[in-house]
């Protein structure tokens, strides 16, 4: 038996178990970070002129779609009475 110094073990990466499995806290942290980034990006996009234009276009399309759907329903009611 020789007195050799023990090799240092590989340092554990934070957020992972010794087996390399991510911990619940690290997974939650990643999800919360991605969610926060997505929310922030959408808020910033809504503040730009381009973002507002897209929202206005979407609202106009939704209104047109609702009007067209009402026309279709009305025509179906008219044909049902015949």
C-alpha positions in Angstrom: 0.0 0.0 0.0 1.4 3.2 -1.1 0.4 6.6 0.3 -0.8 8.1 -2.9 -3.0 11.1 -2.7 -6.6 10.5 -3.6 -7.6 11.9 -7.0 -10.0 14.8 -6.6 -13.5 13.7 -7.7 -15.1 15.6 -10.5 -17.0 18.5 -9.1 -20.7 18.1 -9.2 -22.4 20.4 -11.7 -24.9 22.6 -9.9 -28.5 21.5 -10.7 -27.6 17.9 -11.3 -27.3 14.9 -9.1 -24.1 12.8 -9.0 -25.6 10.5 -11.6 -26.1 13.5 -14.0 -29.9 13.8 -13.6 -31.2 17.3 -13.5 -32.7 18.3 -10.1 -36.3 19.5 -9.9 -35.1 23.0 -8.9 -32.9 23.3 -12.0 -35.7 22.2 -14.3 -38.1 24.7 -12.6 -35.4 27.4 -13.0 -35.0 26.8 -16.7 -38.8 26.8 -17.3 -39.3 30.0 -15.3 -36.4 31.7 -17.2 -37.8 30.7 -20.6 -41.3 31.8 -19.6 -40.0 35.1 -18.4 -38.1 35.6 -21.6 -41.1 34.8 -23.7 -43.4 37.2 -21.7 -40.8 40.0 -21.9 -40.3 39.5 -25.6 -44.0 39.7 -26.3 -44.4 42.8 -24.1 -41.5 44.5 -25.9 -42.8 43.5 -29.3 -46.2 45.0 -28.5 -44.5 48.4 -27.8 -42.9 48.7 -31.2 -44.8 50.3 -34.1 -44.5 47.0 -36.0 -45.9 45.1 -33.1 -48.9 47.4 -32.8 -49.5 47.1 -36.5 -49.6 43.3 -36.3 -52.1 43.5 -33.4 -54.3 45.9 -35.4 -54.2 43.6 -38.4 -55.1 40.6 -36.2 -58.0 42.5 -34.6 -59.3 43.5 -38.1 -59.1 39.9 -39.3 -60.9 38.7 -36.3 -63.7 41.2 -36.8 -64.0 40.3 -40.5 -64.1 36.6 -39.6 -66.8 37.2 -37.1 -68.9 39.2 -39.6 -68.4 36.6 -42.3 -69.4 33.8 -39.9 -72.6 35.8 -39.0 -73.4 36.2 -42.7 -73.0 32.4 -43.2 -75.2 31.7 -40.2 -77.8 34.1 -41.4 -77.9 32.5 -44.9 -78.3 29.1 -43.3 -81.3 30.4 -41.3 -82.8 31.8 -44.5 -82.4 28.5 -46.3 -83.8 26.5 -43.4 -87.1 28.5 -43.5 -87.7 27.6 -47.2 
